[in-house]
């Protein structure tokens, strides 16, 4: 069961990223109700992702990235930026979502201008980290 968690979290992360892009497209075309529904789904998906991610990282062994050469510093640069921004975007996304739910759309829009690109970056780099760690440079025994 726990062995599938990295794959589940990657799927949830990818789904959240797709929902974010759809939500962005919907609000740009002034489909506010659909935007609200899709963004709610993105938040729920992200909460499920975070729960699965934390369960995995508190129960699974730590894998050392085995890649060598140029890919190694690139991987760790991406990983460090991903983790740092993931920590930052979690409260940003919550606050942005809550402002919309409370009807404070002026503040919501202002926050979303910063939250959206960070959230998309975190989603995309999370998927890249997963691909590199579990498919391209798969550690022995995984």
Z-matrix of the N, CA and C atoms (Angstrom, degrees):
N
C 1 1.460
C 2 1.525 1 110.83
N 3 1.335 2 117.31 1 -51.96
C 4 1.461 3 120.26 2 -177.46
C 5 1.522 4 112.19 3 -66.58
N 6 1.324 5 117.28 4 -25.30
C 7 1.462 6 120.66 5 -178.92
C 8 1.525 7 112.17 6 -66.41
N 9 1.320 8 118.10 7 -23.74
C 10 1.467 9 120.57 8 -179.80
C 11 1.525 10 112.33 9 -86.22
N 12 1.322 11 117.94 10 -10.49
C 13 1.466 12 120.29 11 -175.36
C 14 1.528 13 114.39 12 -57.52
N 15 1.330 14 120.78 13 -41.03
C 16 1.469 15 118.04 14 177.65
C 17 1.532 16 112.36 15 -59.29
N 18 1.321 17 116.31 16 -36.60
C 19 1.460 18 120.98 17 -179.54
C 20 1.534 19 110.45 18 -73.13
N 21 1.323 20 116.27 19 -38.39
C 22 1.465 21 121.05 20 176.51
C 23 1.522 22 110.08 21 -64.20
N 24 1.327 23 116.54 22 -46.35
C 25 1.468 24 119.08 23 -178.82
C 26 1.527 25 110.79 24 -64.49
N 27 1.324 26 117.46 25 -38.21
C 28 1.470 27 119.78 26 177.74
C 29 1.527 28 110.54 27 -63.54
N 30 1.321 29 116.36 28 -41.09
C 31 1.464 30 120.15 29 177.78
C 32 1.517 31 112.39 30 -64.33
N 33 1.326 32 116.21 31 -44.18
C 34 1.467 33 120.03 32 177.68
C 35 1.526 34 110.88 33 -64.17
N 36 1.316 35 116.58 34 -40.26
C 37 1.458 36 121.47 35 178.53
C 38 1.530 37 110.47 36 -62.74
N 39 1.323 38 116.81 37 -45.26
C 40 1.466 39 120.98 38 178.45
C 41 1.526 40 110.68 39 -62.95
N 42 1.331 41 116.73 40 -43.37
C 43 1.465 42 120.68 41 178.61
C 44 1.523 43 110.95 42 -61.64
N 45 1.319 44 117.10 43 -43.64
C 46 1.467 45 120.66 44 178.12
C 47 1.527 46 110.28 45 -60.53
N 48 1.326 47 117.11 46 -42.38
C 49 1.462 48 120.64 47 178.57
C 50 1.519 49 112.43 48 -62.10
N 51 1.321 50 116.30 49 -43.40
C 52 1.470 51 120.53 50 177.75
C 53 1.528 52 110.15 51 -63.59
N 54 1.327 53 117.09 52 -43.69
C 55 1.465 54 120.47 53 178.46
C 56 1.524 55 111.22 54 -61.92
N 57 1.322 56 117.46 55 -39.08
C 58 1.468 57 120.78 56 176.87
C 59 1.524 58 110.95 57 -60.79
N 60 1.315 59 116.78 58 -44.90
C 61 1.464 60 120.41 59 179.88
C 62 1.527 61 111.42 60 -65.33
N 63 1.326 62 116.60 61 -40.24
C 64 1.469 63 120.26 62 176.53
C 65 1.526 64 109.97 63 -64.26
N 66 1.332 65 116.37 64 -45.49
C 67 1.463 66 120.34 65 178.88
C 68 1.514 67 112.14 66 -59.60
N 69 1.321 68 116.91 67 -41.38
C 70 1.467 69 121.73 68 177.65
C 71 1.528 70 110.07 69 -61.54
N 72 1.328 71 116.11 70 -46.45
C 73 1.461 72 120.81 71 179.20
C 74 1.530 73 111.18 72 -61.50
N 75 1.314 74 116.42 73 -40.92
C 76 1.467 75 120.38 74 -179.40
C 77 1.522 76 112.14 75 -63.99
N 78 1.316 77 117.82 76 -42.57
C 79 1.468 78 119.15 77 -178.21
C 80 1.525 79 110.24 78 -72.16
N 81 1.329 80 117.39 79 -32.28
C 82 1.470 81 120.18 80 177.34
C 83 1.525 82 111.44 81 -66.54
N 84 1.336 83 116.82 82 -26.71
C 85 1.467 84 121.18 83 177.41
C 86 1.530 85 111.34 84 -100.21
N 87 1.318 86 115.78 85 15.48
C 88 1.471 87 124.34 86 173.52
C 89 1.535 88 114.49 87 63.23
N 90 1.307 89 116.50 88 30.52
C 91 1.466 90 121.53 89 174.25
C 92 1.530 91 107.85 90 -94.63
N 93 1.331 92 115.56 91 75.77
C 94 1.466 93 121.05 92 -170.59
C 95 1.523 94 113.22 93 -65.01
N 96 1.318 95 117.77 94 -43.14
C 97 1.474 96 119.47 95 -178.35
C 98 1.534 97 110.54 96 -64.73
N 99 1.325 98 116.45 97 -46.10
C 100 1.468 99 120.25 98 178.62
C 101 1.528 100 110.27 99 -63.71
N 102 1.332 101 116.89 100 -39.32
C 103 1.469 102 121.42 101 176.73
C 104 1.529 103 110.24 102 -57.96
N 105 1.323 104 115.94 103 -46.25
C 106 1.468 105 120.37 104 -179.08
C 107 1.532 106 110.72 105 -60.97
N 108 1.322 107 117.04 106 -43.70
C 109 1.469 108 120.58 107 -179.29
C 110 1.531 109 111.56 108 -66.19
N 111 1.320 110 116.67 109 -44.32
C 112 1.468 111 120.50 110 -178.45
C 113 1.525 112 110.69 111 -67.79
N 114 1.321 113 117.24 112 -40.23
C 115 1.465 114 119.51 113 179.83
C 116 1.533 115 110.89 114 -69.43
N 117 1.324 116 117.19 115 -33.55
C 118 1.467 117 119.80 116 173.94
C 119 1.528 118 109.44 117 -62.99
N 120 1.326 119 116.78 118 -42.07
C 121 1.470 120 120.62 119 176.66
C 122 1.529 121 110.68 120 -63.15
N 123 1.330 122 117.73 121 -37.90
C 124 1.472 123 121.29 122 178.06
C 125 1.523 124 110.79 123 -63.84
N 126 1.327 125 116.77 124 -41.54
C 127 1.469 126 120.58 125 179.27
C 128 1.528 127 110.20 126 -66.62
N 129 1.327 128 117.44 127 -45.15
C 130 1.471 129 120.87 128 179.07
C 131 1.532 130 109.84 129 -61.41
N 132 1.316 131 116.97 130 -44.61
C 133 1.465 132 121.26 131 178.08
C 134 1.523 133 110.84 132 -60.52
N 135 1.319 134 116.34 133 -40.27
C 136 1.469 135 120.51 134 179.55
C 137 1.521 136 112.09 135 -68.21
N 138 1.322 137 117.22 136 -35.95
C 139 1.470 138 120.47 137 176.21
C 140 1.530 139 109.62 138 -65.61
N 141 1.327 140 117.07 139 -43.42
C 142 1.469 141 120.44 140 176.65
C 143 1.529 142 110.53 141 -62.43
N 144 1.338 143 116.46 142 -41.79
C 145 1.464 144 120.76 143 176.08
C 146 1.523 145 110.44 144 -57.50
N 147 1.323 146 116.68 145 -49.78
C 148 1.466 147 120.58 146 -176.45
C 149 1.528 148 111.09 147 -61.50
N 150 1.329 149 117.15 148 -40.68
C 151 1.469 150 120.50 149 178.15
C 152 1.533 151 110.42 150 -62.55
N 153 1.331 152 117.03 151 -47.18
C 154 1.467 153 120.76 152 179.81
C 155 1.529 154 111.10 153 -65.86
N 156 1.323 155 116.83 154 -39.44
C 157 1.466 156 121.84 155 179.29
C 158 1.529 157 110.62 156 -62.26
N 159 1.320 158 116.59 157 -47.63
C 160 1.469 159 120.13 158 -179.51
C 161 1.525 160 111.14 159 -65.47
N 162 1.334 161 117.13 160 -41.28
C 163 1.465 162 120.44 161 176.66
C 164 1.529 163 110.11 162 -58.50
N 165 1.317 164 116.43 163 -45.81
C 166 1.465 165 120.25 164 179.89
C 167 1.529 166 111.45 165 -62.43
N 168 1.327 167 116.95 166 -47.35
C 169 1.462 168 119.44 167 -174.26
C 170 1.526 169 113.85 168 -75.78
N 171 1.315 170 117.13 169 -16.69
C 172 1.466 171 118.97 170 174.81
C 173 1.522 172 112.50 171 -92.94
N 174 1.346 173 117.55 172 -9.11
C 175 1.464 174 119.66 173 -176.99
C 176 1.525 175 113.79 174 -120.57
N 177 1.314 176 118.39 175 -17.80
C 178 1.468 177 121.11 176 -175.06
C 179 1.525 178 110.57 177 -99.44
N 180 1.319 179 116.31 178 155.08
C 181 1.468 180 118.89 179 175.01
C 182 1.530 181 110.20 180 -68.23
N 183 1.302 182 115.87 181 155.14
C 184 1.462 183 121.68 182 177.91
C 185 1.522 184 108.16 183 -82.35
N 186 1.321 185 116.17 184 132.38
C 187 1.460 186 120.72 185 177.50
C 188 1.519 187 109.04 186 -104.07
N 189 1.296 188 115.98 187 134.12
C 190 1.461 189 122.23 188 176.06
C 191 1.528 190 107.56 189 -87.36
N 192 1.313 191 116.52 190 129.08
C 193 1.461 192 120.46 191 179.80
C 194 1.525 193 109.21 192 -61.90
N 195 1.343 194 118.29 193 120.55
C 196 1.461 195 120.55 194 -174.28
C 197 1.531 196 115.07 195 -87.69
N 198 1.335 197 117.91 196 -5.80
C 199 1.463 198 119.85 197 -177.93
C 200 1.522 199 112.03 198 -62.40
N 201 1.318 200 115.97 199 145.67
C 202 1.465 201 122.28 200 -179.15
C 203 1.523 202 109.58 201 -124.56
N 204 1.317 203 115.39 202 165.77
C 205 1.456 204 120.44 203 178.01
C 206 1.523 205 111.34 204 81.17
N 207 1.316 206 116.17 205 -150.21
C 208 1.459 207 122.56 206 -175.91
C 209 1.527 208 112.96 207 -61.24
N 210 1.338 209 116.70 208 -32.17
C 211 1.462 210 119.38 209 -177.30
C 212 1.532 211 111.79 210 -64.27
N 213 1.323 212 116.94 211 -29.17
C 214 1.469 213 120.21 212 -176.63
C 215 1.533 214 112.42 213 -62.93
N 216 1.345 215 120.37 214 -54.58
C 217 1.468 216 118.26 215 177.87
C 218 1.530 217 112.50 216 -65.78
N 219 1.327 218 117.06 217 -31.89
C 220 1.467 219 119.21 218 176.79
C 221 1.526 220 110.94 219 -64.65
N 222 1.333 221 116.32 220 -44.21
C 223 1.463 222 121.33 221 178.66
C 224 1.527 223 110.42 222 -59.94
N 225 1.325 224 117.00 223 -49.42
C 226 1.464 225 119.31 224 -176.49
C 227 1.527 226 112.30 225 -69.56
N 228 1.324 227 117.89 226 -32.63
C 229 1.465 228 120.20 227 174.31
C 230 1.525 229 109.88 228 -62.88
N 231 1.334 230 115.57 229 -46.03
C 232 1.463 231 119.94 230 178.31
C 233 1.526 232 110.76 231 -64.14
N 234 1.328 233 117.13 232 -44.08
C 235 1.460 234 121.01 233 -179.08
C 236 1.528 235 111.44 234 -61.86
N 237 1.319 236 117.28 235 -45.05
C 238 1.470 237 120.82 236 -178.92
C 239 1.525 238 110.32 237 -64.05
N 240 1.339 239 117.27 238 -44.60
C 241 1.467 240 118.93 239 178.77
C 242 1.524 241 110.47 240 -65.75
N 243 1.327 242 116.83 241 -38.31
C 244 1.467 243 121.36 242 178.75
C 245 1.528 244 110.97 243 -61.24
N 246 1.317 245 116.85 244 -50.58
C 247 1.473 246 120.54 245 -177.61
C 248 1.526 247 110.82 246 -64.20
N 249 1.321 248 116.66 247 -46.59
C 250 1.464 249 119.75 248 -179.93
C 251 1.515 250 112.51 249 -60.04
N 252 1.324 251 116.32 250 -46.07
C 253 1.465 252 119.56 251 -179.64
C 254 1.528 253 112.03 252 -72.96
N 255 1.336 254 117.95 253 -29.93
C 256 1.467 255 120.40 254 175.84
C 257 1.523 256 110.50 255 -63.60
N 258 1.320 257 116.38 256 -40.23
C 259 1.468 258 120.51 257 177.18
C 260 1.524 259 109.72 258 -64.36
N 261 1.307 260 116.67 259 -40.06
C 262 1.465 261 121.72 260 -179.64
C 263 1.528 262 112.49 261 -71.18
N 264 1.327 263 117.48 262 -41.38
C 265 1.463 264 120.13 263 -173.01
C 266 1.527 265 112.66 264 -74.32
N 267 1.315 266 118.43 265 -22.17
C 268 1.464 267 119.60 266 -178.81
C 269 1.526 268 111.72 267 -59.73
N 270 1.332 269 120.07 268 -54.52
C 271 1.468 270 118.04 269 176.55
C 272 1.528 271 112.58 270 -69.21
N 273 1.338 272 117.39 271 -30.11
C 274 1.468 273 119.59 272 177.00
C 275 1.529 274 110.51 273 -61.54
N 276 1.331 275 116.74 274 -46.30
C 277 1.465 276 121.19 275 -179.57
C 278 1.522 277 110.73 276 -64.84
N 279 1.331 278 116.21 277 -42.39
C 280 1.468 279 119.66 278 179.06
C 281 1.523 280 110.71 279 -61.28
N 282 1.312 281 117.46 280 -46.08
C 283 1.462 282 121.49 281 -179.46
C 284 1.529 283 111.20 282 -65.85
N 285 1.315 284 116.90 283 -42.24
C 286 1.467 285 120.90 284 178.35
C 287 1.524 286 110.28 285 -61.26
N 288 1.325 287 116.54 286 -45.48
C 289 1.463 288 122.02 287 179.42
C 290 1.529 289 110.88 288 -63.39
N 291 1.335 290 116.81 289 -45.80
C 292 1.468 291 120.07 290 -178.97
C 293 1.520 292 111.90 291 -64.39
N 294 1.309 293 118.04 292 -37.26
C 295 1.474 294 120.46 293 177.86
C 296 1.523 295 110.53 294 -62.38
N 297 1.312 296 116.92 295 -40.19
C 298 1.468 297 119.89 296 177.72
C 299 1.522 298 110.45 297 -66.51
N 300 1.323 299 116.91 298 -44.42
C 301 1.475 300 121.00 299 -179.60
C 302 1.523 301 111.80 300 -61.54
N 303 1.330 302 116.33 301 -31.48
C 304 1.471 303 120.73 302 179.62
C 305 1.524 304 112.40 303 -86.47
N 306 1.312 305 116.57 304 -2.02
C 307 1.458 306 120.19 305 177.44
C 308 1.513 307 114.85 306 82.85
N 309 1.314 308 118.18 307 10.34
C 310 1.463 309 122.16 308 178.32
C 311 1.534 310 107.96 309 -89.58
N 312 1.338 311 114.65 310 74.61
C 313 1.461 312 120.04 311 -171.07
C 314 1.518 313 113.48 312 -72.92
N 315 1.317 314 117.98 313 -27.75
C 316 1.469 315 119.45 314 177.49
C 317 1.529 316 109.69 315 -63.82
N 318 1.327 317 116.91 316 -48.07
C 319 1.466 318 120.22 317 178.18
C 320 1.531 319 110.62 318 -68.51
N 321 1.329 320 116.47 319 -38.34
C 322 1.464 321 120.80 320 177.77
C 323 1.530 322 110.58 321 -56.84
N 324 1.330 323 116.82 322 -48.47
C 325 1.469 324 120.50 323 -179.76
C 326 1.525 325 111.18 324 -61.54
N 327 1.316 326 116.29 325 -42.86
C 328 1.462 327 119.82 326 179.25
C 329 1.520 328 112.34 327 -62.03
N 330 1.328 329 116.68 328 -43.12
C 331 1.470 330 120.90 329 177.75
C 332 1.527 331 111.37 330 -68.44
N 333 1.327 332 116.08 331 -41.12
C 334 1.469 333 120.62 332 -176.62
C 335 1.526 334 111.82 333 -63.15
N 336 1.321 335 117.26 334 -30.42
C 337 1.476 336 120.30 335 178.38
C 338 1.528 337 111.51 336 -60.87
N 339 1.317 338 116.49 337 -28.84
C 340 1.471 339 121.50 338 177.87
C 341 1.527 340 111.41 339 -95.59
N 342 1.329 341 116.02 340 -39.11
C 343 1.464 342 120.67 341 -175.15
C 344 1.525 343 111.93 342 -67.40
N 345 1.326 344 116.96 343 -46.13
C 346 1.463 345 120.68 344 -174.80
C 347 1.531 346 113.40 345 -55.97
N 348 1.347 347 119.83 346 -53.35
C 349 1.476 348 117.80 347 -178.27
C 350 1.528 349 113.29 348 -64.57
N 351 1.324 350 116.76 349 -34.59
C 352 1.473 351 119.35 350 178.40
C 353 1.522 352 109.60 351 -67.28
N 354 1.338 353 116.66 352 -44.06
C 355 1.464 354 121.76 353 -178.95
C 356 1.527 355 110.39 354 -62.98
N 357 1.326 356 117.59 355 -42.88
C 358 1.468 357 121.31 356 177.94
C 359 1.534 358 110.25 357 -63.04
N 360 1.331 359 116.82 358 -43.38
C 361 1.465 360 120.69 359 178.65
C 362 1.530 361 110.33 360 -60.64
N 363 1.315 362 116.74 361 -45.71
C 364 1.468 363 121.26 362 -179.56
C 365 1.526 364 110.10 363 -63.07
N 366 1.318 365 117.34 364 -42.31
C 367 1.460 366 120.50 365 178.66
C 368 1.530 367 110.81 366 -63.03
N 369 1.320 368 116.68 367 -48.10
C 370 1.473 369 120.74 368 -178.14
C 371 1.525 370 111.83 369 -64.71
N 372 1.329 371 117.32 370 -45.10
C 373 1.467 372 118.81 371 -179.42
C 374 1.522 373 111.31 372 -69.83
N 375 1.324 374 117.65 373 -30.12
C 376 1.462 375 120.34 374 175.04
C 377 1.520 376 111.39 375 -61.96
N 378 1.320 377 115.90 376 -41.50
C 379 1.462 378 120.44 377 178.10
C 380 1.530 379 110.29 378 -67.47
N 381 1.324 380 117.28 379 -41.35
C 382 1.470 381 120.44 380 177.91
C 383 1.530 382 111.91 381 -63.38
N 384 1.326 383 117.13 382 -42.19
C 385 1.469 384 120.94 383 177.00
C 386 1.527 385 109.54 384 -60.16
N 387 1.326 386 116.93 385 -45.24
C 388 1.465 387 121.70 386 178.45
C 389 1.532 388 110.87 387 -58.69
N 390 1.324 389 116.79 388 -48.60
C 391 1.468 390 120.62 389 -178.76
C 392 1.526 391 110.68 390 -60.94
N 393 1.320 392 116.59 391 -45.78
C 394 1.467 393 119.58 392 179.80
C 395 1.524 394 111.55 393 -64.07
N 396 1.320 395 117.26 394 -44.02
C 397 1.463 396 120.50 395 -174.40
C 398 1.524 397 113.20 396 -77.52
N 399 1.321 398 118.29 397 -36.27
C 400 1.462 399 119.99 398 -173.44
C 401 1.525 400 114.91 399 -105.94
N 402 1.331 401 117.68 400 -9.64
C 403 1.461 402 118.72 401 -178.02
C 404 1.528 403 113.16 402 -127.62
N 405 1.312 404 118.55 403 -47.40
C 406 1.462 405 120.75 404 -177.38
C 407 1.524 406 110.88 405 -79.75
N 408 1.328 407 117.47 406 -48.99
C 409 1.471 408 122.89 407 -178.64
C 410 1.518 409 109.53 408 -118.74
N 411 1.291 410 116.01 409 54.48
C 412 1.458 411 122.45 410 -175.34
C 413 1.527 412 111.35 411 -61.87
N 414 1.349 413 117.10 412 121.74
C 415 1.470 414 119.45 413 177.24
C 416 1.532 415 111.35 414 -65.64
N 417 1.293 416 116.40 415 153.35
C 418 1.461 417 122.30 416 177.61
C 419 1.523 418 108.87 417 -62.45
N 420 1.331 419 116.60 418 135.19
C 421 1.460 420 121.34 419 176.85
C 422 1.512 421 114.01 420 89.11
N 423 1.325 422 117.88 421 2.94
C 424 1.472 423 120.02 422 179.70
C 425 1.498 424 109.21 423 -101.52
